[in-house]
Amino acid sequence: MVITKHAKQRMKKRCGLNEKSADRLAHIALEKGLRHKDLTGNLKKWVDGLYFKKCTANNIRLYGDKAYIFHDDKLITVLQIPHNLVK
């Protein structure tokens, strides 16, 4: 798995993680994160919007309160899921 420089910066800023922790969390998010097919309702609509906004993203995983945007095995960025959609 490859984590872009941008993704590492976003994880440091939004998650408060150092580089080693960011690598570990990215692996966990890719393996255990919720996929598009696992989602329903407004959360699924929000992920659909992310997919169409970021056309290079072909793998969006939700883990915790963050959305991890992947292109194949390359982590591109990390976004905060809106508070009204987090359960």
Backbone as JSON Lines, residues from 0, in Angstrom:
{"i":0,"aa":"M","n":[0.83,-1.17,0.0],"ca":[0.0,0.0,0.0],"c":[0.89,1.24,0.0]}
{"i":1,"aa":"V","n":[0.46,2.23,-0.75],"ca":[1.17,3.51,-0.85],"c":[0.28,4.58,-0.23]}
{"i":2,"aa":"I","n":[0.89,5.43,0.58],"ca":[0.17,6.56,1.16],"c":[0.83,7.83,0.63]}
{"i":3,"aa":"T","n":[0.05,8.65,-0.03],"ca":[0.61,9.87,-0.62],"c":[1.01,10.85,0.47]}
{"i":4,"aa":"K","n":[1.85,11.79,0.1],"ca":[2.31,12.83,1.03],"c":[1.11,13.65,1.51]}
{"i":5,"aa":"H","n":[0.19,13.92,0.61],"ca":[-1.02,14.67,0.95],"c":[-1.83,13.92,2.01]}
{"i":6,"aa":"A","n":[-1.99,12.6,1.82],"ca":[-2.76,11.8,2.77],"c":[-2.1,11.78,4.14]}
{"i":7,"aa":"K","n":[-0.78,11.7,4.18],"ca":[-0.08,11.73,5.47],"c":[-0.29,13.07,6.17]}
{"i":8,"aa":"Q","n":[-0.27,14.15,5.41],"ca":[-0.52,15.47,5.98],"c":[-1.94,15.57,6.53]}
{"i":9,"aa":"R","n":[-2.91,15.05,5.78],"ca":[-4.31,15.09,6.21],"c":[-4.51,14.24,7.46]}
{"i":10,"aa":"M","n":[-3.86,13.07,7.53],"ca":[-4.01,12.22,8.71],"c":[-3.38,12.88,9.93]}
{"i":11,"aa":"K","n":[-2.28,13.58,9.73],"ca":[-1.65,14.27,10.85],"c":[-2.55,15.41,11.33]}
{"i":12,"aa":"K","n":[-3.13,16.15,10.39],"ca":[-3.96,17.29,10.73],"c":[-5.32,16.85,11.29]}
{"i":13,"aa":"R","n":[-5.99,15.91,10.64],"ca":[-7.36,15.55,10.99],"c":[-7.46,14.44,12.03]}
{"i":14,"aa":"C","n":[-6.45,13.58,12.11],"ca":[-6.49,12.47,13.06],"c":[-5.47,12.63,14.19]}
{"i":15,"aa":"G","n":[-4.47,13.49,13.99],"ca":[-3.44,13.68,14.99],"c":[-2.46,12.52,15.08]}
{"i":16,"aa":"L","n":[-2.18,11.88,13.96],"ca":[-1.33,10.69,13.94],"c":[0.04,10.98,13.34]}
{"i":17,"aa":"N","n":[1.05,10.27,13.84],"ca":[2.37,10.35,13.22],"c":[2.43,9.4,12.04]}
{"i":18,"aa":"E","n":[3.57,9.34,11.37],"ca":[3.67,8.58,10.12],"c":[3.46,7.08,10.32]}
{"i":19,"aa":"K","n":[4.05,6.51,11.36],"ca":[3.91,5.07,11.61],"c":[2.46,4.7,11.94]}
{"i":20,"aa":"S","n":[1.81,5.51,12.77],"ca":[0.42,5.26,13.11],"c":[-0.49,5.45,11.89]}
{"i":21,"aa":"A","n":[-0.15,6.41,11.04],"ca":[-0.94,6.65,9.83],"c":[-0.88,5.43,8.91]}
{"i":22,"aa":"D","n":[0.3,4.82,8.77],"ca":[0.42,3.61,7.95],"c":[-0.45,2.5,8.5]}
{"i":23,"aa":"R","n":[-0.4,2.31,9.8],"ca":[-1.16,1.23,10.44],"c":[-2.66,1.46,10.28]}
{"i":24,"aa":"L","n":[-3.11,2.69,10.51],"ca":[-4.53,3.0,10.41],"c":[-5.03,2.89,8.97]}
{"i":25,"aa":"A","n":[-4.21,3.26,8.01],"ca":[-4.61,3.13,6.6],"c":[-4.82,1.67,6.23]}
{"i":26,"aa":"H","n":[-3.96,0.78,6.72],"ca":[-4.14,-0.65,6.45],"c":[-5.43,-1.17,7.09]}
{"i":27,"aa":"I","n":[-5.69,-0.75,8.31],"ca":[-6.9,-1.19,9.0],"c":[-8.14,-0.66,8.28]}
{"i":28,"aa":"A","n":[-8.12,0.59,7.85],"ca":[-9.27,1.18,7.15],"c":[-9.53,0.45,5.84]}
{"i":29,"aa":"L","n":[-8.48,0.08,5.12],"ca":[-8.65,-0.63,3.85],"c":[-9.23,-2.02,4.09]}
{"i":30,"aa":"E","n":[-8.8,-2.7,5.13],"ca":[-9.25,-4.06,5.39],"c":[-10.62,-4.11,6.05]}
{"i":31,"aa":"K","n":[-10.84,-3.27,7.07],"ca":[-12.04,-3.39,7.89],"c":[-13.07,-2.29,7.68]}
{"i":32,"aa":"G","n":[-12.73,-1.27,6.9],"ca":[-13.65,-0.15,6.7],"c":[-14.89,-0.54,5.93]}
{"i":33,"aa":"L","n":[-15.94,0.22,6.14],"ca":[-17.2,-0.03,5.43],"c":[-17.07,0.35,3.96]}
{"i":34,"aa":"R","n":[-17.59,-0.51,3.12],"ca":[-17.58,-0.27,1.68],"c":[-18.88,0.39,1.26]}
{"i":35,"aa":"H","n":[-18.92,0.82,0.01],"ca":[-20.12,1.46,-0.54],"c":[-21.31,0.52,-0.47]}
{"i":36,"aa":"K","n":[-21.11,-0.75,-0.74],"ca":[-22.23,-1.7,-0.75],"c":[-22.79,-1.96,0.65]}
{"i":37,"aa":"D","n":[-22.04,-1.61,1.71],"ca":[-22.49,-1.81,3.08],"c":[-23.31,-0.65,3.6]}
{"i":38,"aa":"L","n":[-23.42,0.43,2.86],"ca":[-24.04,1.67,3.33],"c":[-25.48,1.79,2.86]}
{"i":39,"aa":"T","n":[-26.25,2.61,3.58],"ca":[-27.63,2.9,3.19],"c":[-27.93,4.37,3.48]}
{"i":40,"aa":"G","n":[-29.02,4.85,2.92],"ca":[-29.55,6.18,3.23],"c":[-28.65,7.34,2.85]}
{"i":41,"aa":"N","n":[-28.68,8.35,3.73],"ca":[-27.95,9.59,3.46],"c":[-26.44,9.38,3.44]}
{"i":42,"aa":"L","n":[-25.95,8.45,4.22],"ca":[-24.51,8.17,4.23],"c":[-24.07,7.63,2.87]}
{"i":43,"aa":"K","n":[-24.88,6.78,2.27],"ca":[-24.57,6.26,0.94],"c":[-24.61,7.37,-0.1]}
{"i":44,"aa":"K","n":[-25.56,8.28,0.01],"ca":[-25.65,9.41,-0.91],"c":[-24.43,10.32,-0.78]}
{"i":45,"aa":"W","n":[-23.96,10.51,0.46],"ca":[-22.78,11.35,0.69],"c":[-21.55,10.71,0.05]}
{"i":46,"aa":"V","n":[-21.4,9.4,0.19],"ca":[-20.27,8.69,-0.42],"c":[-20.38,8.74,-1.95]}
{"i":47,"aa":"D","n":[-21.58,8.63,-2.49],"ca":[-21.77,8.76,-3.94],"c":[-21.28,10.13,-4.42]}
{"i":48,"aa":"G","n":[-21.6,11.17,-3.67],"ca":[-21.14,12.52,-4.01],"c":[-19.62,12.63,-3.99]}
{"i":49,"aa":"L","n":[-18.99,11.99,-3.0],"ca":[-17.52,11.98,-2.96],"c":[-16.94,11.29,-4.18]}
{"i":50,"aa":"Y","n":[-17.55,10.18,-4.57],"ca":[-17.07,9.42,-5.71],"c":[-17.12,10.26,-6.99]}
{"i":51,"aa":"F","n":[-18.22,10.98,-7.19],"ca":[-18.34,11.77,-8.4],"c":[-17.51,13.05,-8.34]}
{"i":52,"aa":"K","n":[-17.25,13.56,-7.14],"ca":[-16.42,14.76,-7.0],"c":[-14.94,14.44,-7.23]}
{"i":53,"aa":"K","n":[-14.51,13.29,-6.72],"ca":[-13.11,12.88,-6.84],"c":[-13.06,11.69,-7.79]}
{"i":54,"aa":"C","n":[-13.02,11.96,-9.06],"ca":[-13.16,10.93,-10.09],"c":[-12.05,9.89,-10.07]}
{"i":55,"aa":"T","n":[-10.89,10.22,-9.54],"ca":[-9.8,9.24,-9.5],"c":[-10.02,8.2,-8.4]}
{"i":56,"aa":"A","n":[-10.89,8.5,-7.45],"ca":[-11.14,7.58,-6.34],"c":[-12.01,6.43,-6.81]}
{"i":57,"aa":"N","n":[-11.52,5.2,-6.62],"ca":[-12.34,4.04,-6.98],"c":[-12.58,3.14,-5.78]}
{"i":58,"aa":"N","n":[-12.15,3.58,-4.6],"ca":[-12.29,2.77,-3.4],"c":[-12.4,3.71,-2.21]}
{"i":59,"aa":"I","n":[-13.62,3.91,-1.72],"ca":[-13.84,4.79,-0.57],"c":[-14.24,3.91,0.6]}
{"i":60,"aa":"R","n":[-13.5,4.03,1.7],"ca":[-13.78,3.23,2.9],"c":[-14.09,4.17,4.06]}
{"i":61,"aa":"L","n":[-15.07,3.79,4.86],"ca":[-15.42,4.54,6.05],"c":[-14.97,3.75,7.26]}
{"i":62,"aa":"Y","n":[-14.19,4.39,8.11],"ca":[-13.71,3.74,9.32],"c":[-13.69,4.77,10.43]}
{"i":63,"aa":"G","n":[-14.38,4.46,11.51],"ca":[-14.52,5.44,12.59],"c":[-15.37,6.6,12.11]}
{"i":64,"aa":"D","n":[-14.87,7.8,12.27],"ca":[-15.61,8.98,11.81],"c":[-14.92,9.65,10.63]}
{"i":65,"aa":"K","n":[-14.11,8.88,9.9],"ca":[-13.36,9.39,8.75],"c":[-13.67,8.58,7.49]}
{"i":66,"aa":"A","n":[-13.53,9.25,6.35],"ca":[-13.65,8.6,5.04],"c":[-12.25,8.56,4.43]}
{"i":67,"aa":"Y","n":[-11.82,7.39,4.05],"ca":[-10.49,7.19,3.46],"c":[-10.68,7.01,1.96]}
{"i":68,"aa":"I","n":[-10.08,7.89,1.18],"ca":[-10.24,7.88,-0.27],"c":[-9.03,7.19,-0.88]}
{"i":69,"aa":"F","n":[-9.27,6.04,-1.53],"ca":[-8.21,5.25,-2.15],"c":[-8.37,5.24,-3.67]}
{"i":70,"aa":"H","n":[-7.27,5.06,-4.35],"ca":[-7.24,4.71,-5.77],"c":[-6.46,3.4,-5.83]}
{"i":71,"aa":"D","n":[-7.18,2.3,-6.03],"ca":[-6.63,0.95,-5.9],"c":[-6.04,0.8,-4.49]}
{"i":72,"aa":"D","n":[-4.74,0.65,-4.34],"ca":[-4.12,0.51,-3.02],"c":[-3.4,1.79,-2.58]}
{"i":73,"aa":"K","n":[-3.68,2.9,-3.22],"ca":[-3.0,4.17,-2.91],"c":[-3.97,5.08,-2.16]}
{"i":74,"aa":"L","n":[-3.61,5.42,-0.92],"ca":[-4.44,6.34,-0.13],"c":[-4.19,7.76,-0.61]}
{"i":75,"aa":"I","n":[-5.27,8.42,-1.04],"ca":[-5.16,9.77,-1.6],"c":[-5.38,10.83,-0.53]}
{"i":76,"aa":"T","n":[-6.46,10.69,0.23],"ca":[-6.77,11.68,1.26],"c":[-7.7,11.09,2.31]}
{"i":77,"aa":"V","n":[-7.89,11.82,3.38],"ca":[-8.78,11.44,4.47],"c":[-9.7,12.62,4.75]}
{"i":78,"aa":"L","n":[-10.99,12.33,4.84],"ca":[-11.99,13.37,5.1],"c":[-12.81,13.04,6.34]}
{"i":79,"aa":"Q","n":[-13.29,14.06,7.0],"ca":[-14.18,13.88,8.15],"c":[-15.59,13.62,7.64]}
{"i":80,"aa":"I","n":[-16.26,12.61,8.18],"ca":[-17.66,12.35,7.84],"c":[-18.49,13.39,8.59]}
{"i":81,"aa":"P","n":[-19.48,14.01,7.93],"ca":[-20.32,15.01,8.62],"c":[-20.97,14.42,9.88]}
{"i":82,"aa":"H","n":[-21.05,15.22,10.91],"ca":[-21.53,14.76,12.22],"c":[-22.94,14.23,12.19]}
{"i":83,"aa":"N","n":[-23.79,14.77,11.32],"ca":[-25.17,14.28,11.25],"c":[-25.27,12.9,10.61]}
{"i":84,"aa":"L","n":[-24.21,12.41,9.99],"ca":[-24.23,11.09,9.35],"c":[-23.52,10.03,10.19]}
{"i":85,"aa":"V","n":[-22.76,10.42,11.2],"ca":[-22.04,9.47,12.04],"c":[-22.97,8.94,13.1]}
{"i":86,"aa":"K","n":[-22.99,7.62,13.25],"ca":[-23.82,7.0,14.3],"c":[-22.93,6.43,15.37]}
